[in-house]
Amino acid sequence: MKALLKSLIFLIIFILVIGFGISIYLLQAPTVEQTESPKLQIHTRTALRGRPTVDSKPIVYTKDVYRFSLDPQYISNLNSGKLARELLFNASLGHRATLKAKDLDTSLKTATDWQKMFSDLTKDIRIRPSASPIEVLLTGEEWLLRDATGGAYTVVRTENNVGVYLPDLKEALDANKITLSTDLEVSLKKKNRQWIITDNKHKQSYRFESTEGKLHVYQLSKFTILTFLFETDSAFASSLSAGKLPAELIQAFVKENLPLSRRAQVSVAKDGESWTINSPPLKYDILSGTDRLKVYLNLDSKWLRVKIDDNTKGWVQRERGTLFLPPPPTLSSRQIAKERLLVLIDRLKDKVGIPND
């Protein structure tokens, strides 16, 4: 019995030692750093400025990237906000079902009140047929119904009925190597002239513009936000913790061509090793390193510092663009286990009444 008890004690000690070793290994898992820089999508004719001041001059204007042009028939998709081919309604041919193919082509072109048909059979789609509304795709079987805007609908005969469909814009985009997700937003910028499709999943937007009988497609550009600004002396940490801005630190901002008001306010984070400087319209984050302080641009600033290429850097107004943060980094199994272990330790502390601080 004693031998069994002794073996059990050794086993428990062995398990505790192994568990302690595994816990130490997990707690030493490296932190995950965000490697991707945030992106700012800058819309048409937004100025990139040398520095965020009222009288600053643009150093470059951003340009959307032209991709390709499409038949204007897809204006129907953009106006309806639906990209895929979709049946809008069916209508009976009536006495026209007995007509020969070419006679039916003529009847649909000259003797059909398409405007009234759309008004009666759809909720919110209205058309103004063009001077020559019907384009024959397959005589007696399939036609393209043109609207005065250039948009079009596919009309297909099935026995004694015709079905009216939206064209398939998604298929046209796929053919031109633009693959969209299902999480889309279609917004009208200029009636029958300009639209924006935003792909929320892929974090990309496209501008569609109807001019000169074509539907031109542009890809809106994205630019990297320069959040890291510069390093400075760690000796300023004590002044920052006291809520003060040393004159030497202000000069360090000036040297980097960064606006900083002498009336800027300093707030201290709970960890006591990071600070935020609020100097409207900008905010700066200062983090304590080994022997230096690192200064970053806070993404809540009204101006953001942007890099287009190595030679073109400047500032843009935050409200003139769309900010896309990179997805959270993928944790390793060791890092996931570390997070769970820390949660367990916090729960144990709460149960025995040990303060977390």
Residue pairs with C-beta under 8 A, 6 or more apart in sequence:
23 341
25 334
26 334
26 337
26 338
26 341
27 338
27 341
27 342
29 332
29 334
29 335
29 337
29 338
30 335
32 329
32 331
32 335
33 329
34 326
34 328
34 329
35 329
36 326
37 224
37 225
37 226
37 227
37 326
38 224
38 225
38 227
38 299
38 323
38 324
38 325
38 326
39 203
39 222
39 223
39 224
39 225
39 323
39 324
39 326
40 222
40 223
40 224
40 225
40 304
40 306
40 316
40 318
40 321
40 322
40 323
40 324
41 203
41 204
41 205
41 220
41 221
41 222
41 223
41 321
41 322
41 323
41 324
42 48
42 62
42 220
42 221
42 222
42 223
42 306
42 316
42 320
42 321
43 62
43 220
43 320
43 321
43 322
44 62
44 64
44 207
44 220
45 61
45 62
46 61
46 62
46 316
46 317
46 320
46 321
47 58
47 61
47 316
48 58
48 59
48 60
48 61
48 62
48 306
48 308
48 312
48 314
48 315
48 316
49 56
49 57
49 58
49 59
49 314
49 315
49 316
50 56
50 57
50 59
50 314
50 315
51 257
51 258
51 259
51 314
51 315
52 259
52 281
52 282
52 302
52 303
52 315
52 317
53 259
56 315
59 312
59 314
60 308
60 312
60 314
62 221
62 223
62 308
63 221
64 207
64 218
64 219
64 220
64 221
65 218
65 219
65 220
65 221
66 216
66 217
66 218
67 176
67 178
67 206
67 217
67 218
67 219
68 176
68 216
68 217
69 214
69 215
69 216
69 217
70 169
70 172
70 176
70 214
70 215
70 216
70 217
71 152
71 214
71 215
72 149
72 150
72 151
72 152
72 210
72 213
72 214
72 215
73 144
73 146
73 150
73 151
73 152
73 167
74 151
74 167
74 169
74 172
74 208
74 215
75 147
75 149
75 150
75 151
75 152
75 192
75 210
75 215
76 147
76 151
76 152
76 153
76 166
76 167
77 83
77 166
77 167
77 169
78 151
78 169
78 186
78 188
78 195
78 197
78 208
79 125
79 149
79 151
79 188
79 192
80 125
80 166
81 186
82 166
83 168
83 169
83 170
83 173
83 180
83 184
83 186
83 197
84 166
84 168
84 169
84 170
85 154
85 165
85 166
85 167
85 168
85 171
86 165
86 166
87 163
87 164
87 165
88 121
88 122
88 125
88 153
88 164
88 165
88 166
89 121
89 122
89 163
89 164
90 158
90 161
90 162
90 163
90 164
91 117
91 121
91 161
91 162
91 164
92 160
92 161
93 104
93 157
93 160
93 161
93 162
94 160
96 104
96 107
96 108
97 159
97 160
99 107
100 140
101 139
101 140
101 141
102 139
102 140
104 140
104 157
105 134
105 136
105 139
105 140
105 143
108 134
108 143
108 155
108 162
109 132
109 133
109 134
114 127
114 129
114 133
114 145
115 126
115 127
115 128
115 129
118 125
118 126
118 127
119 126
127 145
127 147
127 148
127 151
127 153
128 147
128 148
128 149
129 145
129 146
129 147
129 148
130 146
130 147
130 148
132 146
133 145
133 146
133 147
134 143
134 144
134 145
134 146
134 155
135 143
135 144
135 146
135 152
136 142
136 143
137 143
137 144
137 154
140 157
141 156
141 157
142 154
142 155
142 156
142 157
143 154
143 155
144 152
144 153
144 154
144 155
145 152
145 153
145 154
145 155
145 164
146 152
147 153
149 192
149 210
150 210
150 213
150 215
151 192
152 167
153 164
153 165
153 166
153 167
154 164
154 165
154 166
154 167
155 162
155 163
155 164
155 165
156 162
156 163
156 165
170 180
173 179
173 180
173 217
176 217
178 206
178 217
180 197
180 199
180 202
181 199
181 200
181 201
181 202
182 201
183 199
183 200
183 201
184 197
184 198
184 199
184 200
185 197
185 198
185 200
186 195
186 196
186 197
187 195
187 196
187 198
188 194
188 195
189 195
189 196
189 207
192 210
193 209
193 210
193 211
194 207
194 208
194 209
194 210
195 207
195 208
196 205
196 206
196 207
196 208
196 220
197 205
197 206
197 208
198 204
198 205
198 322
199 205
199 206
203 222
203 324
204 219
204 220
204 222
205 219
205 220
205 322
206 217
206 218
206 219
206 220
207 217
207 218
207 219
207 220
208 215
208 216
208 217
208 218
209 215
209 216
209 218
210 216
222 324
223 306
223 307
223 308
224 306
224 307
225 297
225 299
225 304
225 305
225 306
225 307
225 323
226 297
226 305
226 306
226 307
226 313
227 296
227 297
227 299
227 305
228 294
228 295
228 296
228 297
229 256
229 258
229 284
229 295
229 296
229 297
229 305
230 252
230 256
230 258
230 295
231 289
231 292
231 293
231 294
231 295
232 249
232 252
232 292
232 293
232 295
233 248
233 292
233 293
234 288
234 289
234 291
234 292
234 293
236 246
236 248
236 249
236 293
237 273
237 288
237 293
239 245
239 246
239 249
240 249
240 266
240 268
240 275
240 286
241 268
241 272
241 275
243 265
243 266
243 267
243 268
244 266
245 260
245 262
245 264
245 266
245 277
250 260
250 262
253 259
253 260
253 295
254 260
258 282
258 284
259 279
259 282
260 277
260 279
260 282
260 284
261 279
261 280
264 277
264 278
264 279
265 277
265 278
265 279
266 275
266 276
266 277
266 278
267 275
267 276
267 278
268 274
268 275
269 275
269 276
273 287
273 288
274 285
274 286
274 287
274 288
275 285
275 286
276 283
276 284
276 285
276 286
276 298
277 283
277 284
277 286
280 302
281 301
281 302
281 303
282 297
282 298
282 301
282 302
282 303
283 297
283 298
283 300
283 301
284 295
284 296
284 297
284 298
285 295
285 296
285 297
285 298
286 293
286 294
286 295
286 296
287 293
287 294
287 296
297 304
297 305
299 323
299 325
301 318
302 317
302 318
302 319
303 315
303 316
303 317
303 318
304 315
304 316
304 318
304 321
304 323
305 313
305 314
305 315
306 313
306 314
306 315
306 316
307 313
331 339
346 356
349 355
349 356
